[in-house]
């Protein structure tokens, strides 16, 4: 079973993505901010992480830095999902190691197809 970690502080996004990916047969992990995500990642290695940028405590940029520094996690696929839509924001996300950077508002269908593509 494929594992996905959804890291976002917006309950509506989390609920809709959790529902969608469970229906697709994924084991779904949820974190509301970067520090919660990093705690969860100590004991769980997902196949892919969907990561918001703007969150309380630890933002998405700080979170992906920590993920990519971790030997066990550095190969894990990461998709940023963010309302930060300046070219510089997107470039920063990709430079930090994200595989994709999708803008909010987003299409769930598009996100699902990106996840499928990244996981082959």
Buried (B, 14 or more C-beta within 10 A) or exposed (E): EBBBBBBBBBEEBBEBBBEBBEEEEBBBBBBBBBBBBBEBBEEEEBBBBBBBBBBEEBBBBBBBEBBBEEEEBEEBBBBBBBEBEEEEBBEBBEEBBBBBBBEBEBEEEEBBEBBEEBEE
